[in-house]
Amino acid sequence: MRLSAERLVLRSFEPGDARAFAAYRSDSGVARYQAWETPLSVERAGEVVAGYAGDDPGAVGWFQYAISLDGVLIGDLGVNLHENRMQAEIGFTIAASSQGRGYGTEAVARVLRHLFVDRGLHRVSAECDPRNEASARLLERVGFQREGLRRANTWLRGEWTDDLLFGLLAADYSAGQPGVR
């Protein structure tokens, strides 16, 4: 699976991605609002990357795209395809050194185009911690609507955290995209 964007390539993970994956997933700032444990060893990252590499993007469940800039891994984007194959959830992570440059927006926008235009999905959802303002702004920038808040819903890093809920329907996506119908 390979999706090309203006500056990025979203592709399957490769064995050579393990070191970069371990580095940004071990960054406490990057992991602050995520459920994974830090640090992530290169050895464990190699196992995770190998597992991702064997996944099928058309299968129900999570598929993790590697986000590559000029051949270098700068993040990942997961798509959780619902069993009805008409809905999905997304989540994304960008290395701290690559944040603030529009790469996350570009990657999410490209995956949304793939999900809505190429695969014909009805709905894509996402959620984030409300304190993660950058992720919330990114989701709104690409067309997601805030749909709700689950208060004190997730136990994360020793505290109950809220979940800010977002959704985007195919009809709303198509209406906002020139040339997409």
N, C-alpha and C positions, 0 to 999 in steps of 0.2 A: 504494500500500500504506500503510495507516494502522492502527496498533494503539494503543488507548487504555488507559492504566493509571490508577491512582489520581491521581497528580500529573503524569504524563508522557504525552507522545504520541511514539510511534515511527513515523516516516514516511519517505517518500522525501526525498532531499536536494533543496534548492532553491538557485537561484543566490545568494540573499541569505545563505546559510550560509557562504560562502567566508571571510569575515573572521574569524568566530568559530572556524571549523575551523582556519585557519592559526594562530590564537593558541594554542589548546590543544595542537595537534600540534607547535608550536614550543617548548613548555615542556619544558625538559630533565628535570624531575622526572616529568612525564607520559610522556615518551618513553624513560625510562631502560631499561625492559625490552621495548621495541618495536624492530622492525627498520627503521623509517623514519628517514631523515636529517633533522636539524634544522639550521637553522630552515627552516620551510616558508613561502615567500613567498605573499602574497595572490593573486598572479597564478597561481602553480602550484596553490594551493588551489582556485582557481576552475576550473581544468582538471579536477582530481580530482573536485570536487563535480559538475561537469557530467557526467563519466563515470558517477559513482554514480547520478545522477538518471535516466540512461537505462537502468539495469539492470532486469532482470525478477526479482522475488522468487521466482517459480516455476521459474526456470531453474537448471540444474545450475551449480555454481560459487558464487562469493561474491556476496552481496547485502549492501549496507551500509545499515543504518537510521540515520537522524538521530534523536538523542534530544533532544526539545524540552521545555522547562519554561516555561510561560507564553509560548510563542512564541519562546523564545530557545534556540539550539543549545547544549547543555551536554556533548555527547559523541556517540559513535557505537557501534553494535553490528553486527558482521558475522556473517552466517550463510553457511557454505560447504556447500551442498547436494551430497551425494555423487551420483554418476551413477546409483546404484540408487534414488534418491529416498526412501530409507527411513532414511538416516543423515545427520547434519550435524555440523559443527564450529562452535563459536561463539568469538568474541573481542570484547572490549569496551574502550572508552576513555572515561574521564570527565574533564572539565576539572578542574584542581586546585581551583578555587574552588567546585566542586560536590561534591567528594569528602567522604566521611564523613557523608553525610546520608541514605543509603539509596537514592539514585537508581540506582546501579548494580545493586543487588539487585532493585529494582522493575523495571528495564528487562529484566534477564536473566530474571526470573520471568515477565514478560509474554510474552517471546519463547518461552520454554519451553512455556507454555500453548498458544501458537499452533502450535508445532511438533508437540507431542504430541497435543493435543486436536483442533485444527482440521485439521491436515495428516496426522495418524496416523503420524508417524515412529516408528521402532523404537528409535533410539539417538541421543544427542547427546553429543559429546565436546568437551573443551577442554584447553588446556595453558597453563602459565605458568612463568616462572622461579621456582624455589623461594624466592628472596629477596623476591619480590613477595607478601609475606604477606597483604596486604589482598585481593588478587585470589583467592588460594587460599582464604581464609576466606569470601569471597563465594560462590565456587563450592560450597563445602561447605554453606553456609547455605541454598542453594536446592536441595540434594539430591544434588549430584554426589558420587561416591565417588572417592577417590584410587586410581588403578589402577597406577601405576608411576612410575619415574624413568628418564629417558634421560640418562645421565651424559655430561657434556662433549659434548653433541650439536649445539649451535648456536653458530656463530661470530657474536658480537654485540659491537659497539663495542670491538673489539680483544682479545676474550677468548673462550674456550670456556665456554659456559654450559650448565647442566643444564636439562632440560625436565621439569616435574612434570605427569603425565598424569591426567586426570579423565574419568569417563564417567557417564552417566545413562541408564538403560533406561526405556522407556515403562512397563513393569510396575512398576518402583520409583517412578516419578513418579506414576502413578495411585494406588498404594497410599498415598502420602503426601499426597494432595490430597483434602480433603473434597468430595464430590459429583462426583468425576472417576472414571469407570470406563470 
